[in-house]
Amino acid sequence: MDINGLDFVHGCSAIGAGLAVIAGIGPGVGQGIAAGHGASAVGRNPGAQGQIMSTMLLGQAVAETTGLYGLVIALLLLFVKPFG
């Protein structure tokens, strides 16, 4: 089997893209925990629903940026070939 430098770079790019997509697990777990705590907080104090929901959605938006950065990096690694 003959593997040149370009094949090695493409293979490492694919492995790196797979590892970057794994970054989507953290935001998913974090958003689920935030939604669960938000729902229990609204159950305890229904009068503060507006404040709880706005704070929860802001926190989820911040948590989602990690997953989006991972997706962007994965797409760059897969479709931008610097040596090809």
C-alpha positions, 0 to 999 in steps of 0.5 A, a space after each residue: 500500500 502506497 500512501 503519499 503525503 496528500 492521502 495522509 492529510 486527507 485522512 487526518 482531516 476526516 478524523 479531525 472532522 469526526 472529532 470536531 462533530 463530537 463537540 455537539 454532544 456537550 451542548 445537547 446535554 447542557 441544553 437538556 439540563 437547562 430546559 429541565 431546570 427551567 421547567 421545574 423552576 416554572 413549576 415552582 413559581 409560575 409567576 416568574 415564567 417570563 424571566 425564567 424562560 428568557 434567561 434559559 433561552 439566553 443560556 441555551 443560545 450561548 451553549 449552542 455556539 460550541 456545537 456550531 463552532 465544532 460543525 464549522 471546523 468539521 466542514 472546513 476540514 472536510 471541504 477545504 483541501 489546502 494541498 489538493 
